[in-house]
Amino acid sequence: MPTILNLKEQQVNCYKAEKTIIKNEANKLLYHVLWAPLGMPVNAREDFKTDGTEHLFVATDEDIIAGAFVLAVHSDNTVELRHAAVAKTFQNRGIGKQLWAEAVYFAKVERADELFLYARNTTIGYWLKLGLKEDSAWLDHAEFKKHGIRFKKMVYSL
């Protein structure tokens, strides 16, 4: 069931994307926010796929995709937040927090014990505010290290 968030007289719907057209638009948003600024190819998301069944959640403002989260359900009773992005024009309006609430709800429905992600060094403070805990030393990935981006695994117990 989608939730609605009122943001400064506008409504944003958060829900699991099922329609191909919405998934395609959400993938464009993910690309433009996460990988295009680093000069990575359009198929970057496919290059970073891991095990697990993926589910795409979106926040929409009328016909515009304002944000997107990609969750992967793993066989070990965990859910991973693989990718998270909010369009620049929608940032700082609580959309990421609402998508996070949807992710937590989804993980609970999936009976996961833990929700985890690999946070960029630029976003660790944001995830700490949402209640996640750091669970690793710094991790490096060659494609990101050249841009000064490092990662830490972060976990949220359910």
NUTOR-526822 format. One record per residue: residue in three letters; x, y, z negated of N, C-alpha, C in turn. Coordinates in pm, 1 decimal, always signed. Atoms other than C-alpha are relative to their C-alpha. Layout:
PT  code      n_px      n_py      n_pz     ca_px     ca_py     ca_pz      c_px      c_py      c_pz
PT   ALA         X         Y         Z         X         Y         Z         X         Y         Z
...
This chain:
PT  code      n_px      n_py      n_pz     ca_px     ca_py     ca_pz      c_px      c_py      c_pz
PT   MET     +84.9    -117.0      +0.0      +0.0      +0.0      +0.0     +89.5    +123.4      +0.0
PT   PRO     -85.2    -118.3      -4.6    +161.8    +330.4    +103.4     -29.7     +95.0    -115.8
PT   THR     +19.0    -102.2    +102.2    +216.6    +594.8    -158.5      +8.4    +135.9     +67.6
PT   ILE      -2.5    -135.6     -54.9    +169.1    +965.5    -101.0     +66.7     +91.3    -101.2
PT   LEU     -72.4     -94.9     +82.8    +398.2   +1232.8    -236.6     -35.1    +140.2     +47.0
PT   ASN     +29.0    -139.0     -35.1    +287.1   +1596.4    -242.8    +125.7     +83.6     -20.2
PT   LEU    -121.0     -81.7      +4.1    +577.1   +1824.1    -161.6     -30.3    +138.4     +55.0
PT   LYS     +20.3    -137.8     -42.9    +518.1   +2195.6    -151.4    -109.4     +10.3    +106.3
PT   GLU    +118.0      -6.9     -84.4    +173.0   +2164.6      +4.4      +7.4     -86.6    +125.2
PT   GLN      -0.3     +93.9    -110.6    +269.3   +1887.2    +243.4      -4.1    -140.4     -57.0
PT   GLN      +6.9    +137.0     +46.1    +202.4   +1518.1    +214.4     +95.6     -85.8     +80.5
PT   VAL     -92.1     +91.8     -62.6    +463.7   +1253.8    +286.3     -43.3    -139.8     -39.5
PT   ASN     +38.3    +138.7     +24.6    +361.7    +889.6    +320.7    +123.4     -88.5      +3.6
PT   CYS    -108.6     +96.5      +3.5    +605.7    +613.5    +223.9     -59.7    -139.2     +12.6
PT   TYR     +54.4    +133.1     -22.9    +545.4    +263.5    +353.2     +98.8     -86.3     +78.9
PT   LYS     -79.6     +94.1     -77.8    +694.7     -47.5    +510.2     -39.3     +13.9    +145.9
PT   ALA     +25.5     -17.8    -143.0    +727.4      +7.6    +885.0     -25.0    -135.3     +65.5
PT   GLU     +34.3    +122.6     -72.0    +560.4    -257.7   +1097.1      -0.7     +23.3    +151.3
PT   LYS     +11.6     -29.5    -143.2    +510.1     -84.5   +1433.8    +137.8     +25.9     +60.9
PT   THR    -128.4     -13.6     -69.2    +797.0    -100.2   +1681.4     +36.4    +145.5     +23.7
PT   ILE     -28.9    -141.2     -28.7    +767.9    +269.6   +1772.5     +51.7     +71.5    -125.8
PT   ILE     -45.6     -61.7    +126.0    +808.4    +370.6   +1405.0    +138.5     -51.7     -36.0
PT   LYS    -132.7     +57.6     +27.2   +1101.5    +132.2   +1358.4    +105.5     +64.2     +89.6
PT   ASN     -95.7     -61.6     -92.7   +1270.7    +276.7   +1667.5     +33.4    +143.3     -41.6
PT   GLU     -23.5    -137.5     +44.2   +1226.9    +634.3   +1543.3     +80.6      +3.6    -130.1
PT   ALA     -75.1      +7.3    +125.6   +1354.5    +537.8   +1197.2    +145.7     -36.3     +27.2
PT   ASN    -137.7     +36.3     -34.9   +1660.3    +375.9   +1353.4     +75.0    +118.2     +60.9
PT   LYS     -61.8    -122.2     -54.4   +1726.7    +699.1   +1545.8     +40.5     +93.1    -114.1
PT   LEU     -31.0     -85.2    +115.4   +1709.9    +892.1   +1217.7    +122.6     -54.4     -73.4
PT   LEU    -115.4     +60.3     +68.2   +1949.2    +649.0   +1047.9    +128.7     +28.2     +76.9
PT   TYR    -118.2     -24.7     -82.4   +2191.4    +683.3   +1336.8     +45.4    +145.8      -9.4
PT   HIS     -37.9    -142.3      -2.0   +2181.8   +1064.5   +1347.9     +50.4     +50.2    -134.9
PT   VAL     -43.8     -43.6    +133.3   +2227.2   +1100.9    +970.6    +126.8     -73.3     -44.7
PT   LEU    -107.6     +80.5     +57.9   +2468.2    +817.4    +891.1    +121.6     -21.4     +89.9
PT   TRP    -111.5     +43.5     -83.7   +2682.2    +729.8   +1194.0     +40.7     +97.5    +109.7
PT   ALA     -35.4     -95.4    -106.1   +2665.2    +995.8   +1467.7    +101.4    +103.9     -47.0
PT   PRO     -98.6     -99.6     +44.2   +2850.4   +1255.2   +1253.5    +142.8     -55.5      -9.7
PT   LEU    -131.6     +63.2      +8.3   +3136.8   +1003.9   +1230.6     +48.5     -48.3    +136.0
PT   GLY     -38.1     +39.9    -134.6   +3146.3    +945.0   +1605.2     -18.4    -148.4     +27.3
PT   MET     +22.7    +143.8     -18.1   +3022.6    +586.7   +1571.9    -104.5     -22.0    +108.9
PT   PRO     +93.2     +27.6    -109.4   +2826.9    +418.4   +1852.3    -144.6     -13.3     -47.0
PT   VAL    +142.9      +7.4     +28.1   +2447.4    +408.6   +1871.4     -36.8    -133.5     -65.2
PT   ASN     +31.4    +132.0     +55.6   +2450.0     +36.8   +1783.0     +73.2     -26.8    -132.3
PT   ALA     -75.9     +17.3    +124.6   +2641.4     +95.7   +1456.9     -75.3     -83.1    -102.4
PT   ARG     +78.5     +76.7     +98.7   +2358.4     -44.2   +1245.1     +13.2    -149.6     +25.8
PT   GLU     -14.3    +142.1     -33.8   +2382.6    -375.7   +1428.1    +139.3     -50.5     -38.0
PT   ASP    -137.5     +38.5     +34.1   +2759.1    -380.1   +1373.2     +17.8     -24.8    -149.4
PT   PHE     -13.6     +12.7    +145.4   +2706.3    -356.4    +995.1    -100.6     -97.0     -61.6
PT   LYS     +99.1     +95.2     +53.2   +2437.2    -627.9    +963.0     +66.6    -105.4     -87.1
PT   THR     -45.4    +108.4     +86.2   +2475.6    -884.7    +688.6    -112.2    -102.9      -9.9
PT   ASP    +103.2    +100.0     +22.2   +2281.0   -1187.3    +573.4    -119.2     +64.0     -69.6
PT   GLY    +119.8     -47.7     +67.9   +1930.3   -1143.0    +443.9    -104.9     +44.7    +100.2
PT   THR    +112.7     -42.9     -82.6   +1590.4   -1061.1    +584.0     -22.2    +149.1     -21.8
PT   GLU     +11.7    -145.3     +11.7   +1564.2    -690.0    +658.8    -144.7     +48.5      +6.1
PT   HIS    +129.3     -67.8      +3.0   +1264.9    -468.0    +584.3     +28.5    +149.6      +6.6
PT   LEU     -21.5    -143.6     -20.8   +1243.3    -105.7    +698.5    -114.4     +78.2     -62.9
PT   PHE     +98.0     -87.3     +63.8   +1066.1    +154.3    +485.1     +22.2    +141.4     +50.3
PT   VAL     -10.2    -135.9     -51.6    +988.6    +504.2    +606.8     -81.9     +96.2     -84.7
PT   ALA     +78.5    -111.2     +54.1    +867.9    +836.2    +474.6     -36.8     +83.9    +121.6
PT   THR     +43.5     -76.2    -115.8    +658.0   +1022.3    +728.2     -76.7    +124.1     -41.8
PT   ASP     +76.4    -124.1     +13.8    +524.0   +1374.8    +748.2     -75.6     +15.6    +130.8
PT   GLU     +82.1      +8.2    -121.1    +238.2   +1346.8    +996.5     +68.8     -97.7     +95.9
PT   ASP     -61.2     +90.8     -97.3    +415.5   +1202.7   +1305.2    +153.0      +2.4      -4.0
PT   ILE    -145.7     -14.2      +7.8    +771.7   +1281.4   +1192.5     +55.4     -94.6    -104.5
PT   ILE     -69.4     +86.1     +96.2   +1002.4   +1028.4   +1028.3     +91.5     +91.6     -81.5
PT   ALA     -77.4     -87.5     +87.9   +1140.6   +1221.0    +730.8    +114.3     -74.6     -68.4
PT   GLY    -102.4     +79.4     +67.3   +1339.9    +937.0    +573.8     -18.9    -147.0     +29.1
PT   ALA      +6.4    +144.4     -23.8   +1420.6    +567.6    +603.5     +95.2     -74.4     -92.4
PT   PHE     -81.9     +92.7     +78.7   +1553.3    +286.3    +385.3      -8.0    -136.2     +67.7
PT   VAL      -3.5    +138.1     -48.7   +1660.8     -57.9    +508.3     +35.9     -88.0    -118.0
PT   LEU     -21.9     +93.3    +110.3   +1628.8    -331.3    +246.9     +22.2    -139.1     +55.6
PT   ALA     -24.5    +138.4     -39.9   +1766.8    -684.5    +282.3     -25.2     -89.8    -120.2
PT   VAL     +28.8     +97.3    +105.2   +1626.7    -969.8     +75.2     +97.9    -115.4     +17.1
PT   HIS    -100.2    +106.8      -3.7   +1899.6   -1221.4     -10.2     -49.8    -124.1     -73.4
PT   SER     +42.3    +127.7     +57.6   +1867.8   -1584.9    -110.1     +35.8     -15.3    -147.5
PT   ASP     -43.1     +11.4    +140.6   +2028.9   -1522.9    -451.5     -86.0     +84.0     -95.0
PT   ASN     +92.9     -78.7     +82.4   +1727.2   -1331.1    -589.8     +42.4    +145.8     -14.8
PT   THR     -35.8    -141.8      +0.2   +1869.4    -990.4    -504.9     -55.0     +66.9    +124.9
PT   VAL     +37.4     -81.8    -115.4   +1760.1    -710.8    -274.4    +107.5    +106.6     +13.8
PT   GLU    -104.6     -98.2     -28.3   +2018.3    -486.9    -110.3     -58.8    +117.0     +78.2
PT   LEU     +31.6    -118.7     -78.6   +1957.0    -131.2      +1.7    +116.8     +16.5     +96.7
PT   ARG    -107.0      +0.2    -100.0   +2157.6    -150.3    +324.0     +29.4    +140.0     +53.5
PT   HIS     -16.9    -133.3     -57.9   +2098.5    +198.0    +463.8    -108.4     +92.0     -54.9
PT   ALA     +94.3     -98.8     +52.1   +1932.9    +514.1    +335.4     +31.6    +135.3     +63.0
PT   ALA     -20.5    -132.1     -60.6   +1881.2    +846.7    +509.4    -128.1     +82.5      -8.1
PT   VAL    +109.3     -96.2      -6.1   +1662.3   +1154.4    +487.8     +42.6    +106.6    +100.2
PT   ALA     -29.2    -102.7    -100.8   +1643.2   +1398.7    +779.7     +41.0    +129.6     -68.6
PT   LYS     -54.7    -122.5     +60.0   +1833.9   +1717.4    +709.1    -109.8    +100.3     -37.5
PT   THR    +105.8     -97.9     +27.0   +1520.0   +1933.7    +729.6     -92.5     -41.8    -113.8
PT   PHE     +84.6     +49.6    +108.9   +1352.0   +1717.7    +462.5     +77.8     -26.8    -128.5
PT   GLN     -79.6     +28.6    +118.6   +1640.0   +1685.6    +215.7     -33.8     +95.0    -114.4
PT   ASN     +25.4     -75.5    +123.2   +1606.6   +1811.1    -143.1    -148.5     +26.0     -24.7
PT   ARG    +143.9     -11.8     +22.1   +1229.9   +1758.0    -144.9     -57.7    -122.3     -71.1
PT   GLY     +47.9    +116.7     +74.1   +1210.8   +1430.0    -340.1     -31.9    -121.5     +84.7
PT   ILE     +33.9    +111.3     -88.6   +1172.4   +1203.4     -37.6     +85.5    -123.1     -30.5
PT   GLY     -86.7    +112.7     +35.4   +1472.3    +987.5    -127.9     -46.7     -68.2    -127.9
PT   LYS     +49.9     +56.9    +126.3   +1333.1    +942.0    -478.7    -125.9     -81.6     +23.3
PT   GLN    +122.6     +73.6     -28.8    +996.6    +834.9    -339.3     +31.5    -129.8     +74.3
PT   LEU     -39.8    +122.5     -69.4   +1159.0    +587.4    -100.7     +65.3     -97.4     -97.4
PT   TRP     -61.9     +84.8    +101.3   +1363.9    +459.7    -393.9    -108.1     -69.9     -83.8
PT   ALA    +109.5     +59.4     +76.8   +1042.8    +403.0    -592.0     -65.2    -113.8     +80.0
PT   GLU     +54.2    +106.0     -85.9    +907.3    +202.5    -297.1     +94.7    -119.9      +4.4
PT   ALA     -99.1    +108.7      -3.2   +1231.0      +1.1    -285.0      -4.4     -81.3    -128.8
PT   VAL      +7.3     +69.5    +129.2   +1209.6     -82.7    -655.9    -127.2     -83.4      -6.6
PT   TYR    +126.7     +72.8      +0.6    +843.5    -181.4    -621.7     +10.1    -124.3     +89.7
PT   PHE     -16.0    +111.6     -93.9    +924.1    -399.3    -318.7     +87.6    -109.9     -60.3
PT   ALA     -90.4     +98.5     +60.3   +1213.9    -569.9    -500.9     -70.8     -77.7    -111.0
PT   LYS     +75.7     +68.1    +106.3    +984.7    -648.0    -795.0    -101.3     -98.2     +59.2
PT   VAL     +94.9     +89.1     -66.6    +720.9    -793.3    -563.2     +72.5    -123.0     +54.0
PT   GLU     -81.0    +110.3     -51.8    +995.9   -1006.6    -409.6     +59.1     -85.9    -112.3
PT   ARG     -50.4     +69.4    +119.7   +1078.7   -1121.7    -765.9    +152.8      -2.8      -5.3
PT   ALA    -145.6     -13.1      +6.1   +1436.1   -1002.9    -733.2     +42.4     +32.2    -142.9
PT   ASP     -56.8     -31.6    +130.3   +1654.6    -980.6   -1042.1     +75.2    +132.5      +3.4
PT   GLU     -88.5    -115.5     -12.1   +1862.1    -695.3    -907.1     -17.2     +63.7    +136.6
PT   LEU      -2.9     -78.3    -122.8   +1858.4    -421.4    -646.8    +138.2     +64.5      +3.3
PT   PHE    -135.6     -55.4      -6.0   +2203.9    -318.9    -527.6     +24.7     +69.3    +132.7
PT   LEU     -40.3     -70.8    -121.0   +2375.4     -98.9    -271.9    +148.7     +30.0      -8.7
PT   TYR    -138.5     -46.6      -6.0   +2718.3     +16.4    -161.7      -5.8    +148.5     +32.0
PT   ALA     +15.4    -145.1     -12.5   +2725.4    +392.3    -216.1    +126.4     +65.3     +54.0
PT   ARG    -112.7     -82.5     -46.0   +2945.6    +632.7     -26.2     +45.0     +87.9    -115.9
PT   ASN     -53.4     -85.4    +106.2   +3170.0    +840.9    -249.9     -75.7    +132.3     -10.2
PT   THR     +73.9    -126.9      -1.5   +2960.0   +1142.8    -150.1    -139.1     -10.8     -62.1
PT   THR    +136.3     +16.8     +50.1   +2637.5    +992.9    -289.5      -8.6     -68.9    -136.4
PT   ILE      +2.3     +74.7    +126.2   +2737.8    +815.1    -611.1     -77.3     +76.6    -108.0
PT   GLY     +71.4     -80.1    +100.3   +2608.8   +1100.5    -830.8    -151.0      -9.9     +16.7
PT   TYR    +143.4     +11.2     -26.9   +2267.6   +1079.7    -664.2     -53.2    -132.7     -52.5
PT   TRP     +46.5    +132.5     +42.9   +2236.2    +705.6    -729.8      +8.1     -15.4    -151.1
PT   LEU      -8.0      +4.4    +146.4   +2351.1    +746.4   -1090.3    -123.6     +66.4     -61.8
PT   LYS    +118.7     -69.5     +50.6   +2063.3    +994.0   -1143.4    -125.7     -86.7     +10.1
PT   LEU    +115.7     +88.0     -17.8   +1821.8    +725.4   -1021.3      +8.9    -126.3     -86.2
PT   GLY     -10.3    +110.6     +94.4   +1945.4    +480.4   -1283.2     +87.7    -115.9     +40.8
PT   LEU     -91.0    +106.8     -38.3   +2194.5    +269.3   -1093.1    +129.4     +11.0     -78.6
PT   LYS    -128.3      +4.9     +70.4   +2523.1    +164.5   -1252.1    +109.1     -43.1     +97.4
PT   GLU    -114.1     +41.5     -82.2   +2863.9    +138.8   -1087.6     +39.3    -142.1     -38.1
PT   ASP     -29.8    +140.6     +24.7   +2963.9    -225.5   -1047.3    +124.7     -47.8     +73.9
PT   SER    -123.2     +41.1     -67.7   +3296.3    -222.5    -863.8    +101.9    +113.2      -4.8
PT   ALA    -103.6    -100.3     -23.9   +3623.0     -46.4    -810.7     -28.4     +58.9    +139.0
PT   TRP     +17.2     -56.4    -133.0   +3657.9    +162.9    -494.7     +19.1    -107.8    +105.2
PT   LEU      -6.6     +93.9    -111.5   +3598.3     -37.4    -177.7     +21.4     +80.0    +127.7
PT   ASP     -29.1     -69.9    -125.1   +3726.3     +54.9    +165.7     -45.8     -82.6    +119.5
PT   HIS     +37.6     +59.0    -128.4   +3598.9     -16.7    +515.6     +73.8     +82.2    +105.1
PT   ALA     -86.2     -68.7     -96.6   +3829.5     +68.2    +806.1     -72.6    +107.9     +79.7
PT   GLU     +74.9     -96.7     -80.2   +3558.4    +246.6   +1007.1     -31.9    +128.4     -76.4
PT   PHE     +36.5    -116.1     +81.4   +3482.4    +481.8    +717.8    +120.7     +64.5     -67.1
PT   LYS    -117.0     -51.1     +71.2   +3820.6    +517.6    +547.4     +67.7    +113.4     +76.9
PT   LYS     -64.0    -105.4     -80.6   +3955.2    +725.2    +835.9     -74.4    +133.9      -8.3
PT   HIS     +78.9    -121.9     +19.9   +3680.1    +976.9    +754.2      -1.1     +43.3    -146.9
PT   GLY      -6.5     -33.3    +142.1   +3765.5    +985.4    +383.1    -116.7     -55.4     -80.6
PT   ILE    +115.5     +57.7     +68.0   +3462.4    +775.7    +290.9     +38.8    -133.2     -63.0
PT   ARG     -23.0    +123.0     +74.7   +3496.8    +508.6     +24.4    -133.6     -41.8     -60.7
PT   PHE    +124.6     +54.7     +52.5   +3233.3    +292.8    -142.2     +19.1     -59.1    -138.1
PT   LYS      +7.6     +75.5    +124.0   +3133.9    +150.2    -478.5    -131.0     -77.1      +2.0
PT   LYS    +123.0     +77.0     +14.8   +2886.3    -126.9    -539.9     -72.1     +57.3    -120.6
PT   MET     +82.2     -50.6    +108.8   +2599.9      -0.3    -756.0    -119.6     -92.1     -15.3
PT   VAL    +109.1     +93.9     +25.6   +2329.4    -208.1    -922.3    -108.9     +64.3     -85.5
PT   TYR    +117.2     -41.0     +75.7   +1983.8    -156.9   -1064.2     -67.9    -128.5     -44.9
PT   SER     +63.2    +121.3     +52.1   +1849.1    -428.9   -1291.9    -150.4     +17.8      -3.7
PT   LEU    +146.9      -6.0      -4.8   +1481.2    -508.2   -1249.2     -61.0     -67.7    -119.6
